[in-house]
Amino acid sequence: MSDPLPEELWPEDDPQPLRSNRRMRILRTVALVGLGLLVLPSLIGTIGQANRSAAYACELARQYYAPNAPGVDARFELLPLSAAGWQCYVPVGANQELLIATLGPIPGVPNLRPVSGT
């Protein structure tokens, strides 16, 4: 046998919802902003660490492939998609650069191979 519901638990025929649409929009906005503020510091830290790792790996590649180069530039490139990731360039002339290493999407120690077969 089931006990009848107490009077407080009977469903009311009140057509008004507990929260208004405006209040629900505000709560969703606050939740999204809060979630973004939680994710943003880790994203910034990850990007900074990848940038430092790429600069270090690029410097290793410069010392191996172009020891006389005056500098090195590591940057993340999306195109072409077959080589998307961190690329390592050294300046070779006026407004010209030479690609010396492809570090991949997650930069690490470059795979250094001899340039000539001798």
C-alpha positions in Angstrom: 0.0 0.0 0.0 1.2 3.4 -0.7 0.8 6.3 1.6 -1.0 9.4 0.3 1.3 12.3 -0.4 1.3 15.0 2.3 -0.3 18.2 1.2 3.0 20.1 0.8 4.1 17.6 -1.9 1.1 17.9 -4.1 2.0 19.5 -7.4 0.9 23.1 -7.6 -0.8 24.5 -10.6 1.5 27.5 -10.5 2.4 28.4 -14.1 5.4 30.5 -13.1 8.8 28.7 -13.3 11.1 28.8 -10.3 13.6 31.0 -12.2 13.0 33.5 -14.9 14.6 33.3 -18.4 16.6 36.4 -17.6 18.0 34.9 -14.4 18.8 31.7 -16.2 20.8 33.6 -18.9 22.7 35.5 -16.2 23.5 32.2 -14.4 24.7 30.6 -17.6 26.9 33.6 -18.5 28.5 33.7 -15.0 29.1 29.9 -15.2 30.8 30.3 -18.7 32.9 33.2 -17.6 34.0 31.3 -14.5 34.9 28.2 -16.5 36.9 30.4 -18.9 38.8 32.0 -16.0 39.7 28.5 -14.7 41.0 27.3 -18.1 42.8 30.5 -19.2 45.8 30.3 -16.8 46.6 26.7 -17.7 46.3 27.5 -21.4 48.6 30.5 -21.1 51.1 28.4 -19.1 51.0 25.6 -21.7 51.6 28.0 -24.6 54.5 29.7 -22.7 56.1 26.3 -22.0 55.8 25.2 -25.6 57.4 28.5 -26.7 60.3 28.1 -24.4 60.8 24.4 -25.4 60.7 25.4 -29.1 63.2 28.2 -28.6 65.6 25.8 -26.8 65.2 23.0 -29.4 65.7 25.6 -32.2 68.9 26.8 -30.6 70.2 23.2 -30.6 69.3 22.8 -34.3 71.1 26.1 -35.0 74.2 25.1 -33.3 74.3 21.8 -35.3 73.2 23.0 -38.8 74.1 26.7 -38.9 76.7 27.4 -36.1 77.6 30.8 -37.7 74.0 32.0 -38.0 73.5 35.3 -36.1 70.2 34.2 -34.6 67.3 31.8 -34.7 63.5 32.1 -34.8 61.1 29.4 -33.6 57.4 29.9 -34.5 54.2 27.9 -34.7 52.8 27.5 -38.2 49.5 25.9 -39.2 50.1 25.7 -43.0 51.0 23.6 -44.8 48.9 21.0 -42.8 51.4 18.2 -43.6 54.1 20.1 -41.6 51.9 22.0 -39.1 53.8 22.7 -35.9 56.9 24.5 -34.6 59.3 25.5 -37.3 62.9 26.7 -36.8 64.4 29.4 -39.1 67.7 31.2 -39.3 68.3 34.4 -41.2 70.4 34.0 -44.3 70.2 37.5 -45.9 68.1 40.6 -46.2 64.6 39.5 -45.4 65.3 35.9 -46.1 65.1 32.9 -43.8 66.1 29.3 -44.1 64.1 26.5 -42.5 66.6 24.3 -40.5 64.3 22.1 -38.4 60.7 21.1 -38.1 59.9 20.4 -34.4 56.3 19.2 -34.7 53.2 20.3 -32.9 54.8 19.5 -29.5 58.3 20.8 -29.5 61.1 18.6 -28.3 64.7 17.9 -29.0 65.2 17.9 -32.8 66.2 14.8 -34.6 69.6 16.0 -35.8 71.0 14.2 -38.9 74.2 14.9 -40.9 73.5 17.1 -43.9 75.9 15.4 -46.3 76.4 11.7 -46.9 80.2 11.9 -46.4 
